[in-house]
Amino acid sequence: MHNIQEINQAAQYIASKTDAKPKVGLILGSGLGSLADEIKNPVNIPYNEIPFFAQSGAVGHANELVIGDLMGVTVAAMKGRFHYYEGFTLDEVTFPVRVMKALGIEKLIITNACGAVNKDFEPGDLMLITDHINLTGANPLIGPNNDELGTRFPDLSQVYDKDLQAIAQQVAQEKDVTLHEGVYAWWTGPTYETPAEIRMIRTLGADAVGMSTVPEVIVAAHSNMKVLGISCLTNMASGILETPLSHQEVIDVAAKAREKFVSLIKGVLENLSA
């Protein structure tokens, strides 16, 4: 469990770099860092300058926190996240969420690039995460609980905020963006799943599978933050098509879907600023 002194030290360092008081946190997945480039009056803080922050080595992750104004909302955006498959502990993976809470952020928008398990979905589509399945057997809250950070046994029955989901659906409708709803399954990676594993995941009721997001969401719930999760479906999961899976395909499809993804997130923020 995170040390409060470390969380506060990181938050104080970030606060010392800007007068802005962020209200919404953004965690930007593979290929989606370009949204942070649209932030006005940005203050860019490299992760390696922030006390106790890790550094992602994943392709498509820029390793900096950007604070500024987006659609009338002061945001703190993570350009790049930390993954369990990189060898980070789940404490390291979720540390930025703790720091965002310490900065006063109450709403968190989490994005990712992931594989479609639901055969009705197409690569390049977007999916609103309505629930998740943790298939890893790991949990960032394992260990002694710090009651100052959250309750020992957090309720995850409403972990993805219904009001934020309603805003996202309304914006998608206005912008004519296809936004599926579905359940996201967390797989550790870094291997893609086998066809048999995908059949299992579909049987369990998941619509998409990816290697991130769930640990951050669990810690956000523990911190009493409201979460909106949106996935970019970059490929059909293993065994659905005959073609092998590649990370390049994930990056390429995320780039093609970027415009509608960015437009959707901006529309949500515009509603939050109203």
KOLZATOR-310159 format. One record per residue (C-alpha): residue in one letter; x, y, z negated. Coordinates in steps of 0.5 Angstrom, whole numbers, plus 2048, in hexadecimal, padded with zeros to 3 digits. Last residue first. Example, Ala and Ser with C-alpha at 12.3 -4.5 7.8 and 13.67 -1.06 7.14 Angstrom:
BEGIN
s81B7FE7F2a8197F77F0
REM end
This chain:
BEGIN
a7D682F824s7DD82D823l7DB825823n7D8826829e7DE82982Dl7E282382Av7DD81E82Dg7DE821833k7E5821833i7E581A831l7E1818837s7E581D83Cv7EB81A83Af7E981383Bk7E6815842e7EC817844r7F0812841a7ED80C845k7F280C84Ba7F880D846a7F5807841v7F5803847d7FC804849i7FF803842v7FB7FD841e7FD7FA847q8047FC845h8037F883Fs8027F1843l7FD7EC844p7FD7E6849t7F87E684Ee7F37E084El7ED7E484Bi7E97E3845g7EF7DF842s7F27E483Ea7EF7EA83Dm7EC7EF842n7F07F5842t7F17FC840l7EA7FD83Cc7EB804839s7E9803832i7E580882Dg7E5808826l7E280E822v7E380E81Ak7E1812814m7E681280Fn7E580F808s7EC80D807h7EB806806a7E780780Da7ED80A810v7F180580Di7ED7FF811v7EC804817e7F4804818p7F57FD817v7EF7FB81Ct7F2800821s7F87FC824m7F97F5829g7F37F582Dv7ED7F182Fa7E67F3832d7DF7F0831a7E07EC82Bg7DA7E7829l7DE7E1826t7DD7DD82Cr7E07E3830i7E67E282Cm7E67DB82Cr7E67DB834i7EB7E0834e7F07DC82Fa7EF7D6835p7F17DB83At7F77DD836e7F87E3833y7FD7E9835t8037E8831p8057EE82Dg8007ED82At7FD7ED823w7F67EC826w7F17F1823a7EA7F0826y7E57F6828v7DE7F5828g7DA7F982De7D67FF830h7D7801838l7D880883At7D7809841v7D9810842d7D3815845k7D681B841e7CF81C83Eq7CE81583Da7D581483Av7D481A835q7CE817833q7D1810831a7D781482Ei7D3818829a7CF812827q7D580E826l7D7814821d7D181481Ek7D180C81Dd7D880C81Ay7DC80681Bv7DE803814q7D6802813s7D77FB810l7DE7FC80Ed7DD7FD806p7E47FE803f7E67F97FDr7EB7FC7F9t7E88037FAg7ED8097FDl7F380D7FDe7F380F7F5d7F18087F3n7F78057F6n7F67FE7F7p7FC7F97F6g7FD7F57FCi7F97F3803l7F67FA805p7F97F980Cn7F67F380Ea7F97ED811g7F57E6813t7F67E981Al7EF7E781Dn7EC7EE81Bi7E57EF81Eh7E37F581Fd7DC7FA820t7D97FF824i7DF800828l7DD80582Em7DF802834l7E280583Bd7E3802842g7E9802845p7E97FB846e7E27F8847f7DD7F6841d7D87F1843k7DD7EB841n7DD7ED83Av7E57EC838a7E77F283Ag7EF7F3839c7F17FA835a7F3801835n7F280482Ft7EF80A82Ci7EE80D825i7EA813823l7EA81481Bk7E6819817e7E781B810i7EE81F811g7F082380Bl7F882280Ca7F881C807k7F381980Bm7F881A811v7FD81780Dr7FA81180Bv7F8810813p7FF811814f80180B80Ft7FD806813v802802817e808803812d80480080Dl8027FB812t8097F9812f80C7FB818g80F7F581De80D7F8823y8087F3823y8047F781Eh8047FD822f805804821r80280A824g80380E82Ak80281682Bm7FE816824a7FA81C825a7F882181Fv7F2825821t7EF82C820v7E882C823g7E6831828m7E782D82El7EE82B82Cd7F282F828g7F982E825i7FD828821v801823825l80481D822e80A81A826n80C813828a80B81382Fh80880D830g80780A838v80C804837a80C80282Fg81280482Bs80E807826q81280B820a81080A819f80E810815f81181080Ep81381880Ei81181B814e81681D819n81781681Cy80F81781Ep81181D822i80D823820n809827826v80682D824p80082F829n7FD83682Bk7F883282Fi7F882A82Fe7F7828837d7FE824836a7FB820831l7F681D836s7FC81B83Ag7FE816834l7F8811837g7FD80C83Bs7FD807835g7F980A82Fl7F881082Ci7F6811825l7F2817824g7F181B81Dv7EB82081Ck7EB826817p7F2828818k7F482E814a7F9833818d7FE837814t804832817k80A82F816s80A82F80Ea80382B80Fi807826812y80C82580Dq807826807a80382080Ba80A81C80Bq80B81D804n80481C802i804815805e80B813802q8098167FBi8028127FBn80680B7FDh802807802m800800800
REM end
